[in-house]
Amino acid sequence: MAEKDKVYKFVNPRGIRESIETFPLAPRLDTLNGKTIHLSICGEPDITIPLEKRLKSDYPDVNWTVKKTYDTNPIQLSAEEMKTTDAVIEGVAW
């Protein structure tokens, strides 16, 4: 058997994933314009700083609220913030 005729077979070390059914926690927003979206950033700021700038420039009609911590624990929303926030984006990097 020539070198070019060899066939190699590999097995994915992750195995075969079973499909799962997902359920939304809340209904999808009909529009982002005028909505309040909370951006919670925790961990290293190397990716999250450009993410925040990009989101704010791509969606200027959104009312953004941002909390940052460079710890691994996200900052919790207060009860008042939960009432006035339409969506949350959790940005975690470490």
Phi and psi restraints in degrees (range 20) as a CNS / XPLOR table:
assign (resid 1 and name C) (resid 2 and name N)
       (resid 2 and name CA) (resid 2 and name C) 1.0 -74.0 20.0 2
assign (resid 2 and name N) (resid 2 and name CA)
       (resid 2 and name C) (resid 3 and name N) 1.0 157.5 20.0 2
assign (resid 2 and name C) (resid 3 and name N)
       (resid 3 and name CA) (resid 3 and name C) 1.0 -56.9 20.0 2
assign (resid 3 and name N) (resid 3 and name CA)
       (resid 3 and name C) (resid 4 and name N) 1.0 -38.6 20.0 2
assign (resid 3 and name C) (resid 4 and name N)
       (resid 4 and name CA) (resid 4 and name C) 1.0 -74.3 20.0 2
assign (resid 4 and name N) (resid 4 and name CA)
       (resid 4 and name C) (resid 5 and name N) 1.0 -14.1 20.0 2
assign (resid 4 and name C) (resid 5 and name N)
       (resid 5 and name CA) (resid 5 and name C) 1.0 -90.8 20.0 2
assign (resid 5 and name N) (resid 5 and name CA)
       (resid 5 and name C) (resid 6 and name N) 1.0 -2.4 20.0 2
assign (resid 5 and name C) (resid 6 and name N)
       (resid 6 and name CA) (resid 6 and name C) 1.0 -69.8 20.0 2
assign (resid 6 and name N) (resid 6 and name CA)
       (resid 6 and name C) (resid 7 and name N) 1.0 141.5 20.0 2
assign (resid 6 and name C) (resid 7 and name N)
       (resid 7 and name CA) (resid 7 and name C) 1.0 -118.3 20.0 2
assign (resid 7 and name N) (resid 7 and name CA)
       (resid 7 and name C) (resid 8 and name N) 1.0 127.9 20.0 2
assign (resid 7 and name C) (resid 8 and name N)
       (resid 8 and name CA) (resid 8 and name C) 1.0 -109.6 20.0 2
assign (resid 8 and name N) (resid 8 and name CA)
       (resid 8 and name C) (resid 9 and name N) 1.0 135.1 20.0 2
assign (resid 8 and name C) (resid 9 and name N)
       (resid 9 and name CA) (resid 9 and name C) 1.0 -115.9 20.0 2
assign (resid 9 and name N) (resid 9 and name CA)
       (resid 9 and name C) (resid 10 and name N) 1.0 135.7 20.0 2
assign (resid 9 and name C) (resid 10 and name N)
       (resid 10 and name CA) (resid 10 and name C) 1.0 -122.9 20.0 2
assign (resid 10 and name N) (resid 10 and name CA)
       (resid 10 and name C) (resid 11 and name N) 1.0 147.7 20.0 2
assign (resid 10 and name C) (resid 11 and name N)
       (resid 11 and name CA) (resid 11 and name C) 1.0 -110.3 20.0 2
assign (resid 11 and name N) (resid 11 and name CA)
       (resid 11 and name C) (resid 12 and name N) 1.0 131.7 20.0 2
assign (resid 11 and name C) (resid 12 and name N)
       (resid 12 and name CA) (resid 12 and name C) 1.0 -67.2 20.0 2
assign (resid 12 and name N) (resid 12 and name CA)
       (resid 12 and name C) (resid 13 and name N) 1.0 123.5 20.0 2
assign (resid 12 and name C) (resid 13 and name N)
       (resid 13 and name CA) (resid 13 and name C) 1.0 -67.2 20.0 2
assign (resid 13 and name N) (resid 13 and name CA)
       (resid 13 and name C) (resid 14 and name N) 1.0 -18.4 20.0 2
assign (resid 13 and name C) (resid 14 and name N)
       (resid 14 and name CA) (resid 14 and name C) 1.0 -79.1 20.0 2
assign (resid 14 and name N) (resid 14 and name CA)
       (resid 14 and name C) (resid 15 and name N) 1.0 -16.2 20.0 2
assign (resid 14 and name C) (resid 15 and name N)
       (resid 15 and name CA) (resid 15 and name C) 1.0 81.9 20.0 2
assign (resid 15 and name N) (resid 15 and name CA)
       (resid 15 and name C) (resid 16 and name N) 1.0 -167.0 20.0 2
assign (resid 15 and name C) (resid 16 and name N)
       (resid 16 and name CA) (resid 16 and name C) 1.0 -102.3 20.0 2
assign (resid 16 and name N) (resid 16 and name CA)
       (resid 16 and name C) (resid 17 and name N) 1.0 122.1 20.0 2
assign (resid 16 and name C) (resid 17 and name N)
       (resid 17 and name CA) (resid 17 and name C) 1.0 -83.9 20.0 2
assign (resid 17 and name N) (resid 17 and name CA)
       (resid 17 and name C) (resid 18 and name N) 1.0 134.6 20.0 2
assign (resid 17 and name C) (resid 18 and name N)
       (resid 18 and name CA) (resid 18 and name C) 1.0 -75.6 20.0 2
assign (resid 18 and name N) (resid 18 and name CA)
       (resid 18 and name C) (resid 19 and name N) 1.0 142.1 20.0 2
assign (resid 18 and name C) (resid 19 and name N)
       (resid 19 and name CA) (resid 19 and name C) 1.0 -73.1 20.0 2
assign (resid 19 and name N) (resid 19 and name CA)
       (resid 19 and name C) (resid 20 and name N) 1.0 146.1 20.0 2
assign (resid 19 and name C) (resid 20 and name N)
       (resid 20 and name CA) (resid 20 and name C) 1.0 -125.1 20.0 2
assign (resid 20 and name N) (resid 20 and name CA)
       (resid 20 and name C) (resid 21 and name N) 1.0 154.8 20.0 2
assign (resid 20 and name C) (resid 21 and name N)
       (resid 21 and name CA) (resid 21 and name C) 1.0 -95.1 20.0 2
assign (resid 21 and name N) (resid 21 and name CA)
       (resid 21 and name C) (resid 22 and name N) 1.0 132.4 20.0 2
assign (resid 21 and name C) (resid 22 and name N)
       (resid 22 and name CA) (resid 22 and name C) 1.0 -108.8 20.0 2
assign (resid 22 and name N) (resid 22 and name CA)
       (resid 22 and name C) (resid 23 and name N) 1.0 152.8 20.0 2
assign (resid 22 and name C) (resid 23 and name N)
       (resid 23 and name CA) (resid 23 and name C) 1.0 -130.0 20.0 2
assign (resid 23 and name N) (resid 23 and name CA)
       (resid 23 and name C) (resid 24 and name N) 1.0 130.8 20.0 2
assign (resid 23 and name C) (resid 24 and name N)
       (resid 24 and name CA) (resid 24 and name C) 1.0 -69.7 20.0 2
assign (resid 24 and name N) (resid 24 and name CA)
       (resid 24 and name C) (resid 25 and name N) 1.0 145.5 20.0 2
assign (resid 24 and name C) (resid 25 and name N)
       (resid 25 and name CA) (resid 25 and name C) 1.0 -81.2 20.0 2
assign (resid 25 and name N) (resid 25 and name CA)
       (resid 25 and name C) (resid 26 and name N) 1.0 -24.8 20.0 2
assign (resid 25 and name C) (resid 26 and name N)
       (resid 26 and name CA) (resid 26 and name C) 1.0 -150.5 20.0 2
assign (resid 26 and name N) (resid 26 and name CA)
       (resid 26 and name C) (resid 27 and name N) 1.0 159.0 20.0 2
assign (resid 26 and name C) (resid 27 and name N)
       (resid 27 and name CA) (resid 27 and name C) 1.0 -67.1 20.0 2
assign (resid 27 and name N) (resid 27 and name CA)
       (resid 27 and name C) (resid 28 and name N) 1.0 150.0 20.0 2
assign (resid 27 and name C) (resid 28 and name N)
       (resid 28 and name CA) (resid 28 and name C) 1.0 -67.8 20.0 2
assign (resid 28 and name N) (resid 28 and name CA)
       (resid 28 and name C) (resid 29 and name N) 1.0 140.1 20.0 2
assign (resid 28 and name C) (resid 29 and name N)
       (resid 29 and name CA) (resid 29 and name C) 1.0 -68.1 20.0 2
assign (resid 29 and name N) (resid 29 and name CA)
       (resid 29 and name C) (resid 30 and name N) 1.0 139.6 20.0 2
assign (resid 29 and name C) (resid 30 and name N)
       (resid 30 and name CA) (resid 30 and name C) 1.0 -73.1 20.0 2
assign (resid 30 and name N) (resid 30 and name CA)
       (resid 30 and name C) (resid 31 and name N) 1.0 -30.9 20.0 2
assign (resid 30 and name C) (resid 31 and name N)
       (resid 31 and name CA) (resid 31 and name C) 1.0 -151.5 20.0 2
assign (resid 31 and name N) (resid 31 and name CA)
       (resid 31 and name C) (resid 32 and name N) 1.0 157.1 20.0 2
assign (resid 31 and name C) (resid 32 and name N)
       (resid 32 and name CA) (resid 32 and name C) 1.0 -96.7 20.0 2
assign (resid 32 and name N) (resid 32 and name CA)
       (resid 32 and name C) (resid 33 and name N) 1.0 -17.9 20.0 2
assign (resid 32 and name C) (resid 33 and name N)
       (resid 33 and name CA) (resid 33 and name C) 1.0 -61.7 20.0 2
assign (resid 33 and name N) (resid 33 and name CA)
       (resid 33 and name C) (resid 34 and name N) 1.0 125.7 20.0 2
assign (resid 33 and name C) (resid 34 and name N)
       (resid 34 and name CA) (resid 34 and name C) 1.0 80.0 20.0 2
assign (resid 34 and name N) (resid 34 and name CA)
       (resid 34 and name C) (resid 35 and name N) 1.0 -2.8 20.0 2
assign (resid 34 and name C) (resid 35 and name N)
       (resid 35 and name CA) (resid 35 and name C) 1.0 -82.7 20.0 2
assign (resid 35 and name N) (resid 35 and name CA)
       (resid 35 and name C) (resid 36 and name N) 1.0 156.3 20.0 2
assign (resid 35 and name C) (resid 36 and name N)
       (resid 36 and name CA) (resid 36 and name C) 1.0 -102.5 20.0 2
assign (resid 36 and name N) (resid 36 and name CA)
       (resid 36 and name C) (resid 37 and name N) 1.0 119.2 20.0 2
assign (resid 36 and name C) (resid 37 and name N)
       (resid 37 and name CA) (resid 37 and name C) 1.0 -118.1 20.0 2
assign (resid 37 and name N) (resid 37 and name CA)
       (resid 37 and name C) (resid 38 and name N) 1.0 127.9 20.0 2
assign (resid 37 and name C) (resid 38 and name N)
       (resid 38 and name CA) (resid 38 and name C) 1.0 -94.5 20.0 2
assign (resid 38 and name N) (resid 38 and name CA)
       (resid 38 and name C) (resid 39 and name N) 1.0 127.2 20.0 2
assign (resid 38 and name C) (resid 39 and name N)
       (resid 39 and name CA) (resid 39 and name C) 1.0 -107.3 20.0 2
assign (resid 39 and name N) (resid 39 and name CA)
       (resid 39 and name C) (resid 40 and name N) 1.0 112.9 20.0 2
assign (resid 39 and name C) (resid 40 and name N)
       (resid 40 and name CA) (resid 40 and name C) 1.0 -106.2 20.0 2
assign (resid 40 and name N) (resid 40 and name CA)
       (resid 40 and name C) (resid 41 and name N) 1.0 117.9 20.0 2
assign (resid 40 and name C) (resid 41 and name N)
       (resid 41 and name CA) (resid 41 and name C) 1.0 -115.5 20.0 2
assign (resid 41 and name N) (resid 41 and name CA)
       (resid 41 and name C) (resid 42 and name N) 1.0 128.3 20.0 2
assign (resid 41 and name C) (resid 42 and name N)
       (resid 42 and name CA) (resid 42 and name C) 1.0 -140.0 20.0 2
assign (resid 42 and name N) (resid 42 and name CA)
       (resid 42 and name C) (resid 43 and name N) 1.0 150.7 20.0 2
assign (resid 42 and name C) (resid 43 and name N)
       (resid 43 and name CA) (resid 43 and name C) 1.0 101.4 20.0 2
assign (resid 43 and name N) (resid 43 and name CA)
       (resid 43 and name C) (resid 44 and name N) 1.0 -158.2 20.0 2
assign (resid 43 and name C) (resid 44 and name N)
       (resid 44 and name CA) (resid 44 and name C) 1.0 -67.7 20.0 2
assign (resid 44 and name N) (resid 44 and name CA)
       (resid 44 and name C) (resid 45 and name N) 1.0 138.8 20.0 2
assign (resid 44 and name C) (resid 45 and name N)
       (resid 45 and name CA) (resid 45 and name C) 1.0 -85.0 20.0 2
assign (resid 45 and name N) (resid 45 and name CA)
       (resid 45 and name C) (resid 46 and name N) 1.0 2.6 20.0 2
assign (resid 45 and name C) (resid 46 and name N)
       (resid 46 and name CA) (resid 46 and name C) 1.0 -63.3 20.0 2
assign (resid 46 and name N) (resid 46 and name CA)
       (resid 46 and name C) (resid 47 and name N) 1.0 -35.3 20.0 2
assign (resid 46 and name C) (resid 47 and name N)
       (resid 47 and name CA) (resid 47 and name C) 1.0 -97.2 20.0 2
assign (resid 47 and name N) (resid 47 and name CA)
       (resid 47 and name C) (resid 48 and name N) 1.0 -34.8 20.0 2
assign (resid 47 and name C) (resid 48 and name N)
       (resid 48 and name CA) (resid 48 and name C) 1.0 -73.0 20.0 2
assign (resid 48 and name N) (resid 48 and name CA)
       (resid 48 and name C) (resid 49 and name N) 1.0 -28.1 20.0 2
assign (resid 48 and name C) (resid 49 and name N)
       (resid 49 and name CA) (resid 49 and name C) 1.0 -64.5 20.0 2
assign (resid 49 and name N) (resid 49 and name CA)
       (resid 49 and name C) (resid 50 and name N) 1.0 -50.5 20.0 2
assign (resid 49 and name C) (resid 50 and name N)
       (resid 50 and name CA) (resid 50 and name C) 1.0 -64.5 20.0 2
assign (resid 50 and name N) (resid 50 and name CA)
       (resid 50 and name C) (resid 51 and name N) 1.0 -32.3 20.0 2
assign (resid 50 and name C) (resid 51 and name N)
       (resid 51 and name CA) (resid 51 and name C) 1.0 -61.7 20.0 2
assign (resid 51 and name N) (resid 51 and name CA)
       (resid 51 and name C) (resid 52 and name N) 1.0 -47.1 20.0 2
assign (resid 51 and name C) (resid 52 and name N)
       (resid 52 and name CA) (resid 52 and name C) 1.0 -61.3 20.0 2
assign (resid 52 and name N) (resid 52 and name CA)
       (resid 52 and name C) (resid 53 and name N) 1.0 -45.8 20.0 2
assign (resid 52 and name C) (resid 53 and name N)
       (resid 53 and name CA) (resid 53 and name C) 1.0 -61.9 20.0 2
assign (resid 53 and name N) (resid 53 and name CA)
       (resid 53 and name C) (resid 54 and name N) 1.0 -42.2 20.0 2
assign (resid 53 and name C) (resid 54 and name N)
       (resid 54 and name CA) (resid 54 and name C) 1.0 -67.4 20.0 2
assign (resid 54 and name N) (resid 54 and name CA)
       (resid 54 and name C) (resid 55 and name N) 1.0 -43.9 20.0 2
assign (resid 54 and name C) (resid 55 and name N)
       (resid 55 and name CA) (resid 55 and name C) 1.0 -62.2 20.0 2
assign (resid 55 and name N) (resid 55 and name CA)
       (resid 55 and name C) (resid 56 and name N) 1.0 -43.3 20.0 2
assign (resid 55 and name C) (resid 56 and name N)
       (resid 56 and name CA) (resid 56 and name C) 1.0 -67.1 20.0 2
assign (resid 56 and name N) (resid 56 and name CA)
       (resid 56 and name C) (resid 57 and name N) 1.0 -34.3 20.0 2
assign (resid 56 and name C) (resid 57 and name N)
       (resid 57 and name CA) (resid 57 and name C) 1.0 -78.3 20.0 2
assign (resid 57 and name N) (resid 57 and name CA)
       (resid 57 and name C) (resid 58 and name N) 1.0 -34.8 20.0 2
assign (resid 57 and name C) (resid 58 and name N)
       (resid 58 and name CA) (resid 58 and name C) 1.0 -76.7 20.0 2
assign (resid 58 and name N) (resid 58 and name CA)
       (resid 58 and name C) (resid 59 and name N) 1.0 -27.3 20.0 2
assign (resid 58 and name C) (resid 59 and name N)
       (resid 59 and name CA) (resid 59 and name C) 1.0 -127.9 20.0 2
assign (resid 59 and name N) (resid 59 and name CA)
       (resid 59 and name C) (resid 60 and name N) 1.0 70.4 20.0 2
assign (resid 59 and name C) (resid 60 and name N)
       (resid 60 and name CA) (resid 60 and name C) 1.0 -70.6 20.0 2
assign (resid 60 and name N) (resid 60 and name CA)
       (resid 60 and name C) (resid 61 and name N) 1.0 -19.0 20.0 2
assign (resid 60 and name C) (resid 61 and name N)
       (resid 61 and name CA) (resid 61 and name C) 1.0 -87.5 20.0 2
assign (resid 61 and name N) (resid 61 and name CA)
       (resid 61 and name C) (resid 62 and name N) 1.0 3.6 20.0 2
assign (resid 61 and name C) (resid 62 and name N)
       (resid 62 and name CA) (resid 62 and name C) 1.0 -92.6 20.0 2
assign (resid 62 and name N) (resid 62 and name CA)
       (resid 62 and name C) (resid 63 and name N) 1.0 138.8 20.0 2
assign (resid 62 and name C) (resid 63 and name N)
       (resid 63 and name CA) (resid 63 and name C) 1.0 -86.2 20.0 2
assign (resid 63 and name N) (resid 63 and name CA)
       (resid 63 and name C) (resid 64 and name N) 1.0 106.1 20.0 2
assign (resid 63 and name C) (resid 64 and name N)
       (resid 64 and name CA) (resid 64 and name C) 1.0 -92.4 20.0 2
assign (resid 64 and name N) (resid 64 and name CA)
       (resid 64 and name C) (resid 65 and name N) 1.0 134.7 20.0 2
assign (resid 64 and name C) (resid 65 and name N)
       (resid 65 and name CA) (resid 65 and name C) 1.0 -119.8 20.0 2
assign (resid 65 and name N) (resid 65 and name CA)
       (resid 65 and name C) (resid 66 and name N) 1.0 139.3 20.0 2
assign (resid 65 and name C) (resid 66 and name N)
       (resid 66 and name CA) (resid 66 and name C) 1.0 -132.9 20.0 2
assign (resid 66 and name N) (resid 66 and name CA)
       (resid 66 and name C) (resid 67 and name N) 1.0 134.6 20.0 2
assign (resid 66 and name C) (resid 67 and name N)
       (resid 67 and name CA) (resid 67 and name C) 1.0 -126.4 20.0 2
assign (resid 67 and name N) (resid 67 and name CA)
       (resid 67 and name C) (resid 68 and name N) 1.0 133.7 20.0 2
assign (resid 67 and name C) (resid 68 and name N)
       (resid 68 and name CA) (resid 68 and name C) 1.0 -124.7 20.0 2
assign (resid 68 and name N) (resid 68 and name CA)
       (resid 68 and name C) (resid 69 and name N) 1.0 140.9 20.0 2
assign (resid 68 and name C) (resid 69 and name N)
       (resid 69 and name CA) (resid 69 and name C) 1.0 -144.9 20.0 2
assign (resid 69 and name N) (resid 69 and name CA)
       (resid 69 and name C) (resid 70 and name N) 1.0 140.6 20.0 2
assign (resid 69 and name C) (resid 70 and name N)
       (resid 70 and name CA) (resid 70 and name C) 1.0 -101.3 20.0 2
assign (resid 70 and name N) (resid 70 and name CA)
       (resid 70 and name C) (resid 71 and name N) 1.0 27.1 20.0 2
assign (resid 70 and name C) (resid 71 and name N)
       (resid 71 and name CA) (resid 71 and name C) 1.0 -99.6 20.0 2
assign (resid 71 and name N) (resid 71 and name CA)
       (resid 71 and name C) (resid 72 and name N) 1.0 174.4 20.0 2
assign (resid 71 and name C) (resid 72 and name N)
       (resid 72 and name CA) (resid 72 and name C) 1.0 -88.5 20.0 2
assign (resid 72 and name N) (resid 72 and name CA)
       (resid 72 and name C) (resid 73 and name N) 1.0 -4.6 20.0 2
assign (resid 72 and name C) (resid 73 and name N)
       (resid 73 and name CA) (resid 73 and name C) 1.0 -101.5 20.0 2
assign (resid 73 and name N) (resid 73 and name CA)
       (resid 73 and name C) (resid 74 and name N) 1.0 123.6 20.0 2
assign (resid 73 and name C) (resid 74 and name N)
       (resid 74 and name CA) (resid 74 and name C) 1.0 -68.0 20.0 2
assign (resid 74 and name N) (resid 74 and name CA)
       (resid 74 and name C) (resid 75 and name N) 1.0 151.3 20.0 2
assign (resid 74 and name C) (resid 75 and name N)
       (resid 75 and name CA) (resid 75 and name C) 1.0 -80.4 20.0 2
assign (resid 75 and name N) (resid 75 and name CA)
       (resid 75 and name C) (resid 76 and name N) 1.0 130.4 20.0 2
assign (resid 75 and name C) (resid 76 and name N)
       (resid 76 and name CA) (resid 76 and name C) 1.0 -75.1 20.0 2
assign (resid 76 and name N) (resid 76 and name CA)
       (resid 76 and name C) (resid 77 and name N) 1.0 147.2 20.0 2
assign (resid 76 and name C) (resid 77 and name N)
       (resid 77 and name CA) (resid 77 and name C) 1.0 -75.2 20.0 2
assign (resid 77 and name N) (resid 77 and name CA)
       (resid 77 and name C) (resid 78 and name N) 1.0 143.0 20.0 2
assign (resid 77 and name C) (resid 78 and name N)
       (resid 78 and name CA) (resid 78 and name C) 1.0 -75.0 20.0 2
assign (resid 78 and name N) (resid 78 and name CA)
       (resid 78 and name C) (resid 79 and name N) 1.0 168.6 20.0 2
assign (resid 78 and name C) (resid 79 and name N)
       (resid 79 and name CA) (resid 79 and name C) 1.0 -61.5 20.0 2
assign (resid 79 and name N) (resid 79 and name CA)
       (resid 79 and name C) (resid 80 and name N) 1.0 -39.0 20.0 2
assign (resid 79 and name C) (resid 80 and name N)
       (resid 80 and name CA) (resid 80 and name C) 1.0 -66.6 20.0 2
assign (resid 80 and name N) (resid 80 and name CA)
       (resid 80 and name C) (resid 81 and name N) 1.0 -41.0 20.0 2
assign (resid 80 and name C) (resid 81 and name N)
       (resid 81 and name CA) (resid 81 and name C) 1.0 -64.1 20.0 2
assign (resid 81 and name N) (resid 81 and name CA)
       (resid 81 and name C) (resid 82 and name N) 1.0 -36.5 20.0 2
assign (resid 81 and name C) (resid 82 and name N)
       (resid 82 and name CA) (resid 82 and name C) 1.0 -64.1 20.0 2
assign (resid 82 and name N) (resid 82 and name CA)
       (resid 82 and name C) (resid 83 and name N) 1.0 -33.6 20.0 2
assign (resid 82 and name C) (resid 83 and name N)
       (resid 83 and name CA) (resid 83 and name C) 1.0 -72.1 20.0 2
assign (resid 83 and name N) (resid 83 and name CA)
       (resid 83 and name C) (resid 84 and name N) 1.0 -32.0 20.0 2
assign (resid 83 and name C) (resid 84 and name N)
       (resid 84 and name CA) (resid 84 and name C) 1.0 -102.4 20.0 2
assign (resid 84 and name N) (resid 84 and name CA)
       (resid 84 and name C) (resid 85 and name N) 1.0 -2.2 20.0 2
assign (resid 84 and name C) (resid 85 and name N)
       (resid 85 and name CA) (resid 85 and name C) 1.0 -98.6 20.0 2
assign (resid 85 and name N) (resid 85 and name CA)
       (resid 85 and name C) (resid 86 and name N) 1.0 132.2 20.0 2
assign (resid 85 and name C) (resid 86 and name N)
       (resid 86 and name CA) (resid 86 and name C) 1.0 -89.7 20.0 2
assign (resid 86 and name N) (resid 86 and name CA)
       (resid 86 and name C) (resid 87 and name N) 1.0 -28.1 20.0 2
assign (resid 86 and name C) (resid 87 and name N)
       (resid 87 and name CA) (resid 87 and name C) 1.0 -156.2 20.0 2
assign (resid 87 and name N) (resid 87 and name CA)
       (resid 87 and name C) (resid 88 and name N) 1.0 159.9 20.0 2
assign (resid 87 and name C) (resid 88 and name N)
       (resid 88 and name CA) (resid 88 and name C) 1.0 -130.7 20.0 2
assign (resid 88 and name N) (resid 88 and name CA)
       (resid 88 and name C) (resid 89 and name N) 1.0 136.3 20.0 2
assign (resid 88 and name C) (resid 89 and name N)
       (resid 89 and name CA) (resid 89 and name C) 1.0 -116.1 20.0 2
assign (resid 89 and name N) (resid 89 and name CA)
       (resid 89 and name C) (resid 90 and name N) 1.0 121.6 20.0 2
assign (resid 89 and name C) (resid 90 and name N)
       (resid 90 and name CA) (resid 90 and name C) 1.0 -101.1 20.0 2
assign (resid 90 and name N) (resid 90 and name CA)
       (resid 90 and name C) (resid 91 and name N) 1.0 114.9 20.0 2
assign (resid 90 and name C) (resid 91 and name N)
       (resid 91 and name CA) (resid 91 and name C) 1.0 -106.1 20.0 2
assign (resid 91 and name N) (resid 91 and name CA)
       (resid 91 and name C) (resid 92 and name N) 1.0 115.1 20.0 2
assign (resid 91 and name C) (resid 92 and name N)
       (resid 92 and name CA) (resid 92 and name C) 1.0 -122.8 20.0 2
assign (resid 92 and name N) (resid 92 and name CA)
       (resid 92 and name C) (resid 93 and name N) 1.0 126.4 20.0 2
assign (resid 92 and name C) (resid 93 and name N)
       (resid 93 and name CA) (resid 93 and name C) 1.0 -143.4 20.0 2
assign (resid 93 and name N) (resid 93 and name CA)
       (resid 93 and name C) (resid 94 and name N) 1.0 142.7 20.0 2
